[in-house]
Amino acid sequence: MAFYADKDYTEDQAVLDAMNAVMQGNLTLHWFNANTEKIRAQPGDPRRGLTYEDLDIGSYGYSLIPEFVRDEQSMVARGSEKVGKLPDMGYLVNRKSDVWSDNVTALYEESKARRWAPAVDVPWTELDAHPLAPELETACAQLYTFAQECALVAMDFPARWVALINQEFVELKSFMCAQMLDAARLLEAFRKRALYGGAGLGRASASAEQGLKEWLWADSYPRGSLCINLILGGFILAVYRQVAAFAPSRVDRAIMRYAMQDAARHVSYGMDALRYHLRVQPQQKPALEAYLDSTEHVMVGLLGSPELLEPLILICGGGIEHDQVKAGCAAVTKLVRLVEREYLERLGYAGLDRSGRPLARILSRIAPQL
């Protein structure tokens, strides 16, 4: 649905006359003494520089944002003076505890400080000097194909919500944009790795994509953040660590090292946001428990995807021979156990006890068969 300004400014003679007057030196300076706080922000740590945390002062700070943002629906910068007819942006997310986390400003600063460039920070030519065996290269190509699917969803989730969240939460929205950049960078690295080795991309995973779509289109931001930032982020972080531990090349180890640091930020935000949400809205706990009961099956769709499991087994085992496959299966079994344990621990920390729920029982039956 389109929005049109309250007038066509090319036909507003008053606006045109005012512009001409200003350009002739007749300044109004009505903005010169804006009714705002006059402060001087200073970096708390000169080595770190000026951060959002240093700007948490008075009306400009985020600490004073109320739980319910009722009278701020325009694009006005928090703390500035409001004048005239400001447009209503129609924000759908106006409650602080639906989006906020106590660590979001620190994570935003970290995302900038630890940025990297796949084009130059990955030692691509190592694959020229030390090419992988064909079966391992094909396994890597398939793994990075799967990883691209996950990265796309991690990029699309904040993109879906950022314009719907009230502008008062500018630090949170800044972090969401950083998440998009993180995911885009990972997508770039995974795509380059799959194509540099010569095997090309592998096959898409229908089971993974069906589940990822379910999570992406969760009907509220808290639910979507729980699924994408905390659950998917935690799952893919474990996969990155596993591949880094068994990496067949320096290229793969470098990519996974960078991927881990990016994914860890998303998980940290997701966990702290859920904890903040439940601390302020404890009545939401039963609804989130019921939601997880209905959507945890996606974890099985991800973990059970042959487009992920089989290349992981070959990478962890070092090849396709019987003994190598056996060793790879043992390593991936440990990965499944790790994913399950970390999932339960993270949700427990945030305030949701999932230890007796169906997912844990299902995974305990599946893992020995890997």
Long-range contacts (C-beta under 8 A, 24 or more apart in sequence): 3-87, 5-87, 6-85, 34-80, 34-81, 35-81, 36-79, 36-80, 36-81, 37-79, 48-109, 51-105, 51-109, 52-105, 52-108, 52-109, 52-171, 52-174, 53-105, 53-106, 53-109, 56-105, 62-105, 62-169, 62-170, 62-171, 65-96, 65-100, 65-168, 65-169, 66-96, 67-95, 67-96, 67-97, 67-280, 68-94, 68-95, 68-96, 69-94, 69-95, 69-96, 69-166, 69-168, 70-94, 72-166, 72-167, 72-168, 73-166, 74-167, 75-167, 76-167, 77-167, 77-170, 78-167, 78-168, 78-170, 89-167, 91-164, 91-165, 91-166, 91-167, 92-164, 92-165, 93-161, 93-164, 93-165, 93-166, 93-221, 94-166, 96-169, 96-280, 97-276, 97-277, 97-279, 97-280, 97-281, 98-220, 98-221, 98-222, 98-277, 99-165, 99-169, 99-172, 99-221, 99-222, 99-225, 99-273, 100-169, 100-172, 100-273, 100-276, 101-172, 101-269, 101-272, 101-273, 101-275, 101-276, 102-272, 102-276, 103-268, 103-269, 103-272, 104-171, 104-172, 104-175, 104-269, 104-272, 104-273, 105-171, 105-175, 107-175, 107-178, 107-265, 107-268, 107-269, 108-171, 108-174, 108-175, 108-178, 110-265, 111-175, 111-178, 111-179, 111-181, 111-182, 111-262, 111-265, 112-178, 114-261, 114-262, 115-181, 115-185, 116-185, 116-258, 117-185, 118-185, 118-188, 118-189, 118-192, 118-255, 118-258, 119-192, 121-254, 121-258, 122-189, 122-192, 122-193, 122-251, 122-254, 122-255, 122-258, 123-250, 123-251, 123-254, 124-192, 124-196, 124-251, 126-249, 126-250, 126-251, 127-196, 127-197, 127-249, 127-251, 130-249, 130-250, 131-197, 132-197, 132-248, 132-249, 133-319, 134-199, 135-314, 135-319, 135-320, 136-248, 136-314, 136-315, 136-318, 136-319, 137-197, 137-198, 137-199, 138-199, 138-202, 138-311, 139-310, 139-311, 139-314, 139-315, 140-193, 140-194, 140-197, 140-199, 140-248, 140-252, 140-311, 140-315, 141-194, 141-197, 141-199, 141-200, 141-201, 141-202, 142-202, 142-203, 142-307, 142-310, 142-311, 143-202, 143-243, 143-308, 143-311, 143-312, 143-315, 144-190, 144-191, 144-193, 144-194, 144-201, 144-202, 145-190, 145-194, 145-201, 145-202, 145-203, 145-204, 145-307, 146-202, 146-205, 146-208, 146-305, 146-307, 146-308, 146-311, 147-186, 147-190, 147-236, 147-239, 147-259, 148-187, 148-190, 148-191, 148-194, 148-201, 149-204, 149-205, 149-208, 149-209, 149-212, 150-208, 150-212, 150-232, 150-236, 151-183, 151-184, 151-186, 151-187, 151-190, 152-183, 152-187, 153-212, 153-213, 153-215, 153-216, 153-228, 153-232, 154-179, 154-182, 154-183, 154-186, 154-228, 154-232, 154-233, 154-236, 154-266, 155-179, 155-180, 155-183, 155-184, 155-187, 156-216, 157-215, 157-216, 157-224, 157-225, 157-228, 157-229, 160-216, 160-224, 161-221, 161-224, 164-221, 165-221, 175-269, 179-265, 179-266, 179-269, 182-262, 182-265, 182-266, 183-262, 185-262, 186-259, 186-262, 189-255, 189-258, 189-259, 190-255, 193-251, 193-252, 193-255, 196-251, 202-307, 202-311, 203-307, 204-307, 205-305, 205-306, 205-307, 205-308, 207-301, 207-302, 207-304, 207-305, 208-301, 208-302, 208-305, 208-307, 208-308, 210-301, 211-297, 211-298, 211-299, 211-301, 211-302, 212-298, 212-302, 214-295, 214-298, 215-295, 215-298, 218-295, 222-273, 222-274, 222-277, 222-284, 222-288, 223-288, 223-291, 225-269, 225-270, 225-273, 225-274, 226-270, 226-274, 226-288, 226-291, 226-292, 227-295, 227-298, 228-266, 228-270, 229-266, 229-267, 229-269, 229-270, 229-271, 229-273, 230-267, 230-270, 230-271, 230-274, 230-346, 230-347, 230-350, 231-270, 231-298, 231-299, 231-343, 232-302, 233-263, 233-266, 233-267, 233-270, 234-267, 234-270, 234-339, 234-342, 234-343, 234-346, 235-299, 235-302, 235-303, 235-339, 235-343, 236-263, 237-263, 237-264, 237-267, 238-335, 238-338, 238-339, 238-342, 239-308, 239-312, 239-335, 242-312, 242-316, 242-331, 242-332, 242-335, 243-312, 243-315, 246-315, 246-316, 246-318, 246-331, 247-315, 248-315, 248-318, 267-346, 271-346, 271-349, 271-350, 272-350, 274-347, 274-350, 274-351, 274-352, 275-349, 275-350, 275-351, 278-350, 278-351, 278-352, 279-351, 285-351, 285-352, 288-352, 289-352, 292-347, 292-352, 292-354, 292-357, 293-357, 293-358, 296-354, 296-357, 296-358, 296-359, 297-359, 299-339, 299-343, 299-359, 299-363, 300-359, 300-362, 300-363, 300-366, 303-336, 303-339, 303-363, 303-366, 304-366, 309-370, 313-370, 329-370, 332-370, 333-367, 333-368, 333-370, 336-363, 336-366, 336-367, 336-370, 337-363, 337-367, 339-363, 340-364
